[in-house]
Amino acid sequence: MHSKKPTPKYSPEVRERAVRLVQEHCGDYPSLWAVIESMAPKIGRVPQTLHEWMRKHEIDTGLRDGVTRDERERIKALEREVKELRKANEILKLASAFFARAELDRRLKS
């Protein structure tokens, strides 16, 4: 079984600089991909990584449809909250059942 190779995390500053570099050189090449292929080795990245950064930048700035970085973070936070609330509800259900059973037992004994 092949495990997915962990992808290194790059700081937002590195990504922003790389995107800016591509944007600054767009007029020098016939296509966006040509710029990306040229710039990627210069910044020590593969073209696919740089292309993904460009795509995310376009989404985050409203140039392309998609879920922005802020929206993704909010969704993750909401998913964590839902998970915690479900756990709390399960604990409350168990506690409620326990105390209901204890009350029933107390009434039956009296």
Secondary structure by P-SEA (a helix, b strand, c coil): cccccbbbbbcaaaaaaaaaaaaaaccccccaaaaaaaacccccccaaaaaaaaaaaaaaacccccccaaaaaaaaaaaaaaaaaaaaaaaaaaaaaaaaaaaaaaaaac
